[in-house]
Amino acid sequence: GLRVGGEIEFGTTLLFDSLDDLADMTLSGLACGRLDFEASGSSVDAALKLRISEQTLDEGPESFVDEAFVRIYLGPVDLEGGLLKVAWGRADSQGPLDVLNPDDLTDLTVTDERERKIAQPMLRASVAMGERSRLEALFVVGFEGDRIAWDGPWAPLAVRELKKAVAGLGVDPTDPQRVLDTPDTESLGWAQGGVRFTTTLGAADLGGQLFSGYLPTPVVASDLASMLALAGGTPLPVSYDRFYQAGADFTAVVDGLN
């Protein structure tokens, strides 16, 4: 069957230093909405989840898609592919094992972790090993770093200091593409992957994982040679550090305490 659902929300956030600033502010982007399409059969599910707002309208049609995936059930094996948001780890809030999706940090008023995640093209296979254990293998096609604000109140200190240094060289810091040379990370050369095993022993939930990928925080070359090259018209090189992770987690409830 096919199910269609969604919601529309009206609201805005105003950030100001004085009442004079408040009087000059204009209200925009008051309406934002979600539209979800879900279809299911005897052995397959599919979903398309859209976000519609002033920001996504400005960014283009590709930014409408929040998630889009197909899931196939083959006995104890589940196969899934598409633009996915996947949370690894058993922490109540975002933990160090939740490494699969980058975050959109351009608006820090968004505190819901799933809403903050940026869906990535993934392939996932999950195998049930008995009633309480599961082995999961996941392949991320390409890589995307965290989205970080370049302007406004949510631009981090490192960005503001970099823009100040760039302006001191006589370079216009308002255009990040003029300042930063960001690599194309959508190719298979930037692929990531990992495996995770979870099980339950009595009242305890256990998990362990291995992952190979890239840290989502960009590294900007700001040494003297790079800054002088920027003054000559060459943007600053941006890179991402590769890392390998082995992690484990444990959850239990003891006398009502998690």
Secondary structure as GFF3:
##gff-version 3
##sequence-region A 1 258
A	DSSP	beta_strand	2	10	.	.	.	ID=ss1
A	DSSP	alpha_helix	19	24	.	.	.	ID=ss2
A	DSSP	beta_strand	31	40	.	.	.	ID=ss3
A	DSSP	beta_strand	44	52	.	.	.	ID=ss4
A	DSSP	alpha_helix	54	59	.	.	.	ID=ss5
A	DSSP	three_ten_helix	61	64	.	.	.	ID=ss6
A	DSSP	beta_strand	65	74	.	.	.	ID=ss7
A	DSSP	beta_strand	77	84	.	.	.	ID=ss8
A	DSSP	alpha_helix	113	116	.	.	.	ID=ss9
A	DSSP	beta_strand	120	128	.	.	.	ID=ss10
A	DSSP	beta_strand	134	140	.	.	.	ID=ss11
A	DSSP	alpha_helix	157	168	.	.	.	ID=ss12
A	DSSP	alpha_helix	176	179	.	.	.	ID=ss13
A	DSSP	beta_strand	180	181	.	.	.	ID=ss14
A	DSSP	three_ten_helix	188	190	.	.	.	ID=ss15
A	DSSP	beta_strand	192	201	.	.	.	ID=ss16
A	DSSP	beta_strand	204	214	.	.	.	ID=ss17
A	DSSP	beta_strand	219	220	.	.	.	ID=ss18
A	DSSP	alpha_helix	224	231	.	.	.	ID=ss19
A	DSSP	beta_strand	236	239	.	.	.	ID=ss20
A	DSSP	beta_strand	242	252	.	.	.	ID=ss21
###
